[in-house]
Amino acid sequence: QVRLVESGGGSVQSGGSLRLSCTASGVTGTSDCMAWFRQVPGKAREGVASIDGYGGIYYANSVKDRFTISQDNAKHTLYLQLNSLKPEDTARYYCAAYFDNPGRDCRVTVLGNFVEFMDYWGNGTLVTISS
């Protein structure tokens, strides 16, 4: 059973930076999509950034040029570097993934917020940005 565990959240001031990590265990298949989502209470979960099975990287417009997604396959770890943080970035950030499904479009799934098509989720890590 695949398990995803996020870490690295915290409280920082506007303009600050954080680095989130997501460590995967129990992975036996091919990762076709690894992604970060975020959610504010009372709002829908939204896709932030993704890496597909071919290494293609995609970002939501709201975080483009500020956030950087990357992965270390040897460590089974996904990262999200958050720079130039704004109060509106405050949310719980979730790592998500699906495997062995190369026919599914990772970019569309994540940036279109089709959360039901992500097979595995972590419990999230809270990011709070103060002005």
C-alpha positions in Angstrom: 0.0 0.0 0.0 1.4 3.4 -1.0 1.8 5.9 1.8 2.6 9.6 1.3 3.8 11.7 4.2 4.3 15.5 3.9 6.5 17.7 6.1 8.0 21.1 6.0 5.0 23.3 6.7 5.1 26.2 9.1 4.4 29.9 9.7 6.4 32.5 7.9 6.0 36.2 7.0 4.9 37.5 3.7 7.9 37.3 1.2 9.4 34.3 3.0 10.2 30.8 1.8 9.4 27.2 2.8 10.3 23.8 1.4 7.8 21.1 1.6 8.7 17.4 1.3 6.6 14.3 0.5 8.1 10.9 1.1 6.5 7.9 -0.6 6.7 4.4 0.7 5.2 1.1 -0.6 5.6 2.2 -4.2 6.0 -0.7 -6.6 4.6 0.7 -9.8 5.6 3.6 -12.1 4.8 7.1 -11.0 2.7 8.7 -13.7 1.8 11.7 -11.8 3.1 13.3 -8.6 1.6 16.6 -7.5 0.9 19.1 -4.8 -2.6 20.4 -4.0 -3.7 22.9 -1.4 -6.9 23.6 0.4 -8.3 26.4 2.5 -11.2 25.6 4.9 -14.5 26.0 3.1 -13.0 25.9 -0.4 -12.3 23.2 -2.9 -8.9 21.6 -3.1 -6.9 23.1 -5.9 -3.9 21.8 -7.9 -0.7 23.7 -7.4 2.0 21.8 -9.3 2.7 18.5 -11.0 5.3 16.2 -12.5 4.2 13.6 -15.0 5.9 10.3 -15.9 7.9 12.0 -18.6 9.3 14.7 -16.4 6.9 17.3 -17.6 6.4 20.0 -15.0 3.3 22.2 -14.7 2.1 25.0 -12.4 -1.1 26.8 -11.5 -0.9 30.4 -12.7 -1.2 31.6 -9.2 2.1 30.1 -8.2 4.1 30.2 -11.4 7.6 31.8 -11.0 7.3 31.5 -7.2 7.0 27.8 -6.5 9.2 25.0 -7.8 8.3 21.3 -7.8 11.0 18.6 -8.0 11.6 15.0 -7.1 14.4 12.7 -6.0 13.5 9.3 -7.3 16.3 7.6 -5.3 14.8 8.9 -2.1 11.1 8.5 -3.3 10.6 12.1 -2.3 8.7 15.0 -3.9 9.5 18.6 -3.0 7.8 21.9 -3.4 9.9 25.0 -2.9 7.7 28.0 -2.0 9.3 31.5 -2.5 7.9 35.0 -2.3 5.0 33.7 -0.2 1.8 35.7 0.1 -0.9 35.6 2.7 -3.2 34.0 0.1 -0.8 31.0 -0.1 -2.0 30.1 3.4 -3.5 26.6 3.2 -3.0 23.0 4.0 -0.8 21.5 1.3 -1.3 17.9 0.2 0.9 15.5 -1.8 -0.9 13.3 -4.2 -0.1 10.7 -6.8 -1.3 8.0 -9.2 0.7 5.1 -10.6 0.6 2.7 -13.6 -1.8 4.9 -15.6 0.1 6.6 -18.4 -3.0 7.3 -20.4 -4.3 9.8 -17.8 -3.2 13.4 -18.4 -1.4 14.5 -15.3 -1.4 18.2 -16.1 -5.2 18.2 -16.8 -5.9 16.1 -13.8 -4.0 18.3 -11.4 -4.5 21.8 -12.8 -8.1 21.0 -13.6 -8.6 20.0 -9.9 -9.8 16.5 -10.7 -9.0 15.3 -7.3 -11.0 12.1 -7.6 -8.5 10.8 -10.2 -5.5 11.1 -7.8 -5.2 7.6 -6.2 -3.1 8.4 -3.2 -3.0 11.3 -0.7 -1.0 12.4 2.2 -2.5 14.0 5.3 -1.2 17.4 4.4 1.0 20.0 6.0 -0.1 23.4 7.1 1.4 26.6 5.6 0.5 29.9 7.3 1.7 33.2 5.8 1.3 36.4 7.9 1.3 39.9 6.3 
